[in-house]
Amino acid sequence: MQFFGEVNSIRFSGDSGVSFENIMKDYQVKFNDKKRKIYVSFVVKNKSETYNVSMIITSSGFAFVDVYSNIKRNVTYDGSIAAIKME
């Protein structure tokens, strides 16, 4: 995911944006049937950064994603979400 914001400290890792390819920790899913929303949260680490990710997914397939980092300022994404089609 692209990151447009302020970095709180400088690391010379060469990484840019919000990128992680590691195992999620503290994965939680909560359903609110009354509001017809799904809440997802998890923590993931890469070499130099820790991300706390929170998602709100609506019944219409719209999603809000907040990403908090120990290095960068938080960033919010929104848009449509869909299941990945398996071949």
N, C-alpha and C positions, 0 to 999 in steps of 0.2 A: 504494500500500500504506500502511496506517496505520502511524504511528510512535508508540510509547509508550516514552519513554526520556528521556535527558538530552541537552541540546544543549550542545556545548562552547564555542561562541561565538554571539553574537547577530548576525543579519543582518536587515535590514528589507526583505526581498524579498517578504514576504507568503506565501511557499510554506510548506506544511505537509505533513507526512508524507514518504513516499519517492515522488518523482515525477520522471520524466524522459522527455523526448521528443527524443532526440538519437541520433546514430549511435554504435553500440557500437564500441569499440576493443579490441584484444588479445583477440578472441573465440577461445576454445579449447574443443574438445570432446574428451574422452577416454572410451573405452569400456573397461570391465573385464568381459570375458565370463565370467570365473571367478566373480566376485561378482555378476554380472548388474546392474551399475550404470553409469550415465552421469554423467560429471562435466562441468559446463559452467561457464566463468568468462568474465567480460568487465568492462571498465571503461567507464563512461559519465559524461559531464559535462553539467551544466546551467549556468545563469548563474553561480551562486555555489558550487556543490557538485560534488564528484567522488565517484562511487560505484564501489566494487569489489564485484562480485556473484559469488558462488560458489553453484552448485546441485549437489545430488546427487539423481539421479532413480533410483528402484528399478524393478525389472521389474514390480512390481505397480501402478505409476503413482503412488506416493507420492513426494513431493519435500520436500527441505530446502533452504531458501534463506537464505544469510547475506549481509547487505548492510552494507558498511563505508563510512563517510562521513568526509570530512575535517572535518565540522562536528558531526555527531551521533554518539552512541555507536552501536556496531554493534547490529543487530537481526536476529533469526532468525525465519523463518516456516516453517511446515510444513503440509502438506496434500496433497490429491490434485491430479494434473496430467493434463490431457487435451488432445488435439489440437483446434484450432479447426476447426469444421465450415464448409467453404466452401459458399456458396450457388450 
